[in-house]
Amino acid sequence: MASTARPTTASGEPRALARRVLDALPLTIYSVDLDGRITAANSSWSRFAAENGAEELSLEQEVLGSSIFNAIADEASRTQIEHAMALLQDPRVPTVRWEFPCSSPEEERIFLMHISALRGPEGVDGYVFSTVDISASHRSREALIETGIALSHAIDVVRVYEEVSRQVRRAFPSTGVVIAVADDETAEIRVVHRWGFAGVGPSPVLQQRLMPSWLEALADGRVVRHGDLGKELEITVPLTSAEGVLGVITLTTESIRTAQELEEAERVLSVIAAQTAVAIERAWLVRRVEHKRRLEAIGEVAAGVAHELRNPLFGISSAAQLLRFRAREDPVVEKNVTRILREVERLNRMVTSLLDFGRPASVHLSPGDPELVWDDVLDSERERLTQHGITLRRTRPAHGVRCLIDAEQLKQVYLNILVNAVDAAPAGSDLVLASVILPNGSWRCRLTNGGPAIPPEVLPHVFEFFYSTKPGGTGIGLALCQRIMDEHSGGITIDSAPESGTSVTLVLPPTAAS
């Protein structure tokens, strides 16, 4: 930019086009001499000066020849400009820039100041200032920083959802925010957090309404939007990680009015989605680690208790058998000794289970087909099924399955849930064993019996240590099954309802995912 107010061509005619171009720019551009007097400015100058507190300047007033410092209200900004002008005397410093706020009763805006030197034959003879409003990008940057900080402290998955929702609403005035996550077993997308969406109805209704957008976003791995600028706009971003699809975030807002604002919003939401995916996976990992540590602690206690019980139980059993031998003709003694031995046997079974849980064999995972393990277990337990008059109906994947498994330990899990299912099933009924390959490549099998449903108040406790409603049960079998499945990076769940019976579901990840 020239250092005079009205640059001319060789013929002396004003550069009308250059003037119009400068006036059309949305950013403020002006030049000053070495003393800070304004030598040229585009039409945005007056607005910028007013926003900086120089109320005496308006669009109608002439600014040429006035000092730049007259438009600077605070001493700190004056000092910063003087320092920048001094730095630019050095040819090695091409430009100086910084951000500064301009507050108003309505909102706080952020501007970027950019100063360059005008260099002539004898050195610097003036400076060019430009300012641009970066409020939107600044707010987006602040939102990303705040989201990152908030999620870095969140190790509980529910808190992750709440923090993400709060930060999204902070970045964009919203009418609704929903987070949906894919179910580990079925890969079905389900609502895990919602805010707003007044009048839509319960979460299943909202889920059905948004599902087409979710599936589109996940299929293409990109942002999907519906609606119009300035009206209600729906934006959906996918949650993906190195492990695959996690879910989606959907935002509805009426505050986005321009294509530039929409582009910025999509960029920020995509970054928030990436941060969210990492936070969710970290929360899941922390939960698995905590569960593993809890099981290890229980195992140490169990092994210690079993060790202390084994020798006394052996002594009690020996003494009871000797007493039975010496008092064979006394029916009262015989009855009580039999009761003692029966209880000792039950305690011995518990001690054995405690040792199995407390000192589990090392897991040796190798690629294998979990269906073949079922073949072995069902073949060995065929007589048990026959004695109870139970028929097993089985469906299995059409193709072979490859998972990382320890066949011997997996056999313990299968045997435990099969025995429980047989004991709970009515005589002459059917057991259903159905296996499938899930969309994410995992293997899932479900064993269902038609026996009485597990009471709702009991169901949450079935995997707890020493919790059993089965006569003579130790309450260790299912806890051990859960431990083995955890060591396989899989899962075990139980569902029960009067109309459908009780189902035990096992899930194992594919070899590649393991």
KATAQUI-V919947 format. One record per residue. RES is the residue in one letter. SS is DSSP state (alpha for helix, beta for strand, coil for the rest). PHI is phi as a letter, one per 20 degrees, with the letter a starting at -180 (none if undefined). Layout:
{{RES | SS | PHI} {RES | SS | PHI}}
This chain:
{{M | coil | none} {A | coil | f} {S | coil | e} {T | coil | d} {A | coil | f} {R | coil | c} {P | coil | f} {T | beta | c} {T | coil | e} {A | coil | f} {S | coil | e} {G | coil | n} {E | coil | f} {P | beta | f} {R | coil | e} {A | alpha | f} {L | alpha | f} {A | alpha | f} {R | alpha | f} {R | alpha | f} {V | alpha | f} {L | alpha | f} {D | alpha | f} {A | alpha | f} {L | coil | f} {P | coil | f} {L | coil | e} {T | beta | e} {I | beta | c} {Y | beta | b} {S | beta | c} {V | beta | c} {D | coil | e} {L | coil | f} {D | coil | e} {G | coil | n} {R | beta | f} {I | beta | f} {T | beta | d} {A | beta | a} {A | beta | b} {N | coil | e} {S | coil | f} {S | alpha | f} {W | alpha | g} {S | alpha | f} {R | alpha | f} {F | alpha | f} {A | alpha | f} {A | alpha | f} {E | alpha | f} {N | coil | e} {G | coil | o} {A | coil | e} {E | coil | f} {E | coil | f} {L | coil | e} {S | coil | c} {L | coil | g} {E | coil | e} {Q | coil | e} {E | coil | e} {V | coil | d} {L | coil | f} {G | coil | n} {S | coil | e} {S | beta | e} {I | alpha | g} {F | alpha | f} {N | alpha | f} {A | alpha | e} {I | coil | d} {A | coil | f} {D | coil | d} {E | alpha | f} {A | alpha | f} {S | alpha | f} {R | alpha | g} {T | alpha | f} {Q | alpha | f} {I | alpha | f} {E | alpha | f} {H | alpha | f} {A | alpha | f} {M | alpha | f} {A | alpha | f} {L | alpha | f} {L | coil | f} {Q | coil | f} {D | coil | e} {P | coil | g} {R | coil | f} {V | coil | d} {P | coil | f} {T | beta | b} {V | beta | c} {R | beta | b} {W | beta | a} {E | beta | d} {F | beta | b} {P | beta | e} {C | beta | c} {S | beta | e} {S | coil | b} {P | coil | g} {E | coil | e} {E | coil | a} {E | beta | d} {R | beta | d} {I | beta | d} {F | beta | d} {L | beta | d} {M | beta | e} {H | beta | c} {I | beta | c} {S | beta | c} {A | beta | e} {L | beta | e} {R | beta | d} {G | beta | d} {P | coil | g} {E | coil | d} {G | beta | o} {V | beta | f} {D | beta | c} {G | beta | r} {Y | beta | c} {V | beta | d} {F | beta | d} {S | beta | b} {T | beta | c} {V | beta | c} {D | beta | f} {I | coil | d} {S | alpha | g} {A | alpha | f} {S | alpha | f} {H | alpha | f} {R | alpha | f} {S | alpha | f} {R | alpha | f} {E | alpha | f} {A | alpha | f} {L | alpha | f} {I | alpha | f} {E | alpha | f} {T | alpha | f} {G | alpha | f} {I | alpha | f} {A | alpha | f} {L | alpha | f} {S | alpha | f} {H | coil | e} {A | coil | e} {I | coil | d} {D | coil | d} {V | alpha | f} {V | alpha | f} {R | alpha | f} {V | alpha | g} {Y | alpha | g} {E | alpha | f} {E | alpha | f} {V | alpha | f} {S | alpha | g} {R | alpha | f} {Q | alpha | f} {V | alpha | f} {R | alpha | f} {R | alpha | f} {A | alpha | f} {F | coil | c} {P | coil | g} {S | coil | c} {T | coil | d} {G | beta | a} {V | beta | c} {V | beta | c} {I | beta | d} {A | beta | c} {V | beta | c} {A | beta | f} {D | coil | f} {D | coil | g} {E | coil | e} {T | coil | d} {A | coil | m} {E | coil | f} {I | beta | e} {R | beta | c} {V | beta | f} {V | beta | d} {H | beta | b} {R | beta | b} {W | beta | c} {G | beta | n} {F | coil | l} {A | coil | f} {G | coil | n} {V | coil | f} {G | coil | o} {P | coil | f} {S | alpha | g} {P | alpha | g} {V | alpha | f} {L | alpha | f} {Q | alpha | f} {Q | alpha | f} {R | alpha | f} {L | alpha | e} {M | alpha | g} {P | alpha | g} {S | alpha | f} {W | alpha | f} {L | alpha | f} {E | alpha | f} {A | alpha | f} {L | alpha | f} {A | alpha | f} {D | alpha | e} {G | coil | m} {R | coil | b} {V | coil | f} {V | beta | d} {R | beta | c} {H | beta | c} {G | beta | o} {D | coil | c} {L | coil | f} {G | coil | n} {K | coil | d} {E | coil | f} {L | beta | d} {E | beta | d} {I | beta | c} {T | beta | c} {V | beta | c} {P | beta | f} {L | beta | d} {T | beta | c} {S | beta | b} {A | coil | f} {E | coil | e} {G | beta | p} {V | beta | f} {L | beta | d} {G | beta | r} {V | beta | b} {I | beta | c} {T | beta | d} {L | beta | c} {T | beta | d} {T | beta | b} {E | coil | d} {S | coil | e} {I | coil | e} {R | coil | d} {T | coil | c} {A | alpha | f} {Q | alpha | f} {E | alpha | f} {L | alpha | f} {E | alpha | f} {E | alpha | f} {A | alpha | f} {E | alpha | f} {R | alpha | f} {V | alpha | f} {L | alpha | f} {S | alpha | f} {V | alpha | f} {I | alpha | f} {A | alpha | f} {A | alpha | f} {Q | alpha | f} {T | alpha | f} {A | alpha | g} {V | alpha | f} {A | alpha | f} {I | alpha | f} {E | alpha | f} {R | alpha | f} {A | alpha | f} {W | alpha | f} {L | alpha | f} {V | alpha | f} {R | alpha | f} {R | alpha | f} {V | alpha | f} {E | alpha | f} {H | alpha | f} {K | alpha | f} {R | alpha | f} {R | alpha | f} {L | alpha | f} {E | alpha | f} {A | alpha | f} {I | alpha | f} {G | alpha | f} {E | alpha | f} {V | alpha | f} {A | alpha | f} {A | alpha | f} {G | alpha | f} {V | alpha | f} {A | alpha | f} {H | alpha | f} {E | alpha | f} {L | alpha | e} {R | alpha | f} {N | alpha | f} {P | alpha | g} {L | alpha | f} {F | alpha | f} {G | alpha | f} {I | alpha | f} {S | alpha | f} {S | alpha | f} {A | alpha | f} {A | alpha | f} {Q | alpha | f} {L | alpha | f} {L | alpha | f} {R | alpha | f} {F | alpha | f} {R | alpha | e} {A | coil | c} {R | coil | f} {E | coil | e} {D | coil | d} {P | alpha | f} {V | alpha | f} {V | alpha | f} {E | alpha | g} {K | alpha | f} {N | alpha | f} {V | alpha | f} {T | alpha | f} {R | alpha | f} {I | alpha | f} {L | alpha | f} {R | alpha | f} {E | alpha | f} {V | alpha | f} {E | alpha | f} {R | alpha | f} {L | alpha | f} {N | alpha | f} {R | alpha | f} {M | alpha | f} {V | alpha | f} {T | alpha | f} {S | alpha | f} {L | alpha | f} {L | alpha | f} {D | alpha | f} {F | alpha | f} {G | alpha | f} {R | coil | c} {P | coil | f} {A | coil | f} {S | coil | f} {V | coil | e} {H | coil | d} {L | coil | e} {S | beta | b} {P | beta | g} {G | beta | a} {D | coil | d} {P | alpha | f} {E | alpha | f} {L | alpha | f} {V | alpha | f} {W | alpha | f} {D | alpha | g} {D | alpha | f} {V | alpha | f} {L | alpha | f} {D | alpha | f} {S | alpha | f} {E | coil | d} {R | alpha | f} {E | alpha | f} {R | alpha | f} {L | alpha | f} {T | alpha | f} {Q | alpha | f} {H | coil | e} {G | coil | m} {I | coil | d} {T | beta | d} {L | beta | e} {R | beta | d} {R | beta | c} {T | beta | c} {R | coil | b} {P | coil | g} {A | coil | f} {H | coil | d} {G | coil | f} {V | coil | d} {R | coil | c} {C | beta | c} {L | beta | e} {I | beta | c} {D | coil | d} {A | alpha | g} {E | alpha | f} {Q | alpha | f} {L | alpha | f} {K | alpha | f} {Q | alpha | f} {V | alpha | f} {Y | alpha | g} {L | alpha | f} {N | alpha | f} {I | alpha | f} {L | alpha | f} {V | alpha | f} {N | alpha | f} {A | alpha | f} {V | alpha | f} {D | alpha | f} {A | alpha | e} {A | coil | f} {P | coil | f} {A | coil | g} {G | coil | n} {S | coil | e} {D | beta | d} {L | beta | d} {V | beta | d} {L | beta | d} {A | beta | c} {S | beta | c} {V | beta | b} {I | beta | d} {L | coil | f} {P | coil | g} {N | coil | e} {G | coil | n} {S | coil | f} {W | beta | e} {R | beta | c} {C | beta | c} {R | beta | c} {L | beta | d} {T | beta | c} {N | beta | c} {G | coil | e} {G | coil | f} {P | coil | g} {A | coil | f} {I | coil | f} {P | coil | g} {P | alpha | g} {E | alpha | f} {V | alpha | e} {L | alpha | g} {P | coil | f} {H | coil | d} {V | coil | f} {F | coil | e} {E | coil | f} {F | coil | f} {F | coil | m} {Y | coil | d} {S | coil | b} {T | coil | d} {K | coil | e} {P | coil | g} {G | coil | m} {G | coil | f} {T | coil | e} {G | coil | m} {I | coil | d} {G | alpha | g} {L | alpha | f} {A | alpha | f} {L | alpha | f} {C | alpha | g} {Q | alpha | f} {R | alpha | f} {I | alpha | f} {M | alpha | f} {D | alpha | f} {E | alpha | f} {H | coil | e} {S | coil | l} {G | coil | d} {G | beta | b} {I | beta | c} {T | beta | c} {I | beta | c} {D | beta | c} {S | beta | b} {A | beta | b} {P | coil | g} {E | coil | e} {S | coil | c} {G | beta | n} {T | beta | d} {S | beta | c} {V | beta | d} {T | beta | d} {L | beta | d} {V | beta | c} {L | beta | c} {P | coil | f} {P | coil | f} {T | coil | g} {A | coil | f} {A | coil | f} {S | coil | f}}
